[in-house]
């Protein structure tokens, strides 16, 4: 009876050993790949492995224990395969298990997963060792750079053969408005980040259309035409500020589109002569609308400052079809400083002190607008850059920052083949 039991036990032991041996996992090889984010270990195995991963310190080591496994050959560490791993060692444990030890330069937090066999590849155990270098997202740097100043074209009305209005005591409009324009120009030029120039530099005639052309040629951000009004009644008094009426803008747009010479000029930085009629009309309308909106904001600021030093003829910004205001892309206002036909205001207009007050009021209005709505007064600006990470594409980066692909390529001198590299720093055009 005892012999029968012993034989049975022996058979079971032998059977278990045979089954255990048959179910062993074979570790065929290990492949090591490194990029900027991690070092990846890929173990090619004969079946899904029973495994355990842990670390030891002093010195830093990564331990991978494969249960019921054997090694098909020797695992070697390829040259220059990883800056993190210095050596690889293997040893059998408990006769049926396998231990793989990686000597590391520092401790890390490994992540692992198993890939099942496919038609092209066998079963794999993948272990990722983070490099410790975090993915660099957009870098925003604050720097100082030279910014285009806010340029103001100061236009003294009339001049030369055109004296403008006459006061009852013989005062000529062209003289007093020129003096106010000079004072305004001097005030603006004393202001940091602003520049002003006189459209008419002396007592000579300039056509109305030429005045706006001069402003456009000098890249003016604002055009101010200064006048001193007259009326049949000597009682009319006070200052007024005008912008171009919509009707005047519409008629000017039609003229610009019909005139080949005008169409060849840049409108808001865009030429119209190579555009079809509909597109040219839309572009011109957009430019005019933007220009008129700015004109209205400046006019309100100037009118508010006029109200602090004297009487206003009108408490709201007026609109008219003045030819001198019809530049399609330069915001323009016309200032009636006073009524020269009013004897009291004529006397004030001749006063250098009063002229300075008028110039100062206009200056404050322009300055108030410029500080609120332009970058000329902000010398510290943000310059954005992007560090290319794995998986980034030029089109994706352009979409992320709201710039066109061509702008992005041009800013970084990228070739036609769109070649970029991981780690490369791109400047994002503002």
Secondary structure, DSSP 8 states (H G I E B T S, - for coil): -HHHHHHHHHHHHHHHHHHHHHT-EEEEEEEEEE-SSEEEEEEEESS--EEEEEEETTTTEEEEEEETEEESS-----TTS-SSEEEEEEEEETTTEEEEEEEESS---EEEEEE---SS--EEEEEEEE-S-----EEEEEEE-----EEEEEEE--BTTB---B-TTS-BHHHHHHHHHHHHHHHHHTSTTEEEEESS-SS----HHHHHHHHHHTT-SEEEEEEEE--SSTT---BEEEEE-HHHHHHHHHHHHH-HHHHTSEETTEESTTS-HHHHHHHHHHHHHHHHHHHHHHHHHHHHHHTTTS-BS-SS-EEE--GGG--SSS-EEEEEEEETTSHHHHHHHH-HHHHHHHHHHHHHHHHHHHHHH-STT--EEEEEEEE--TT--HHHHHHHHT--HHHHHHHHT--TT----TT-EEEE--
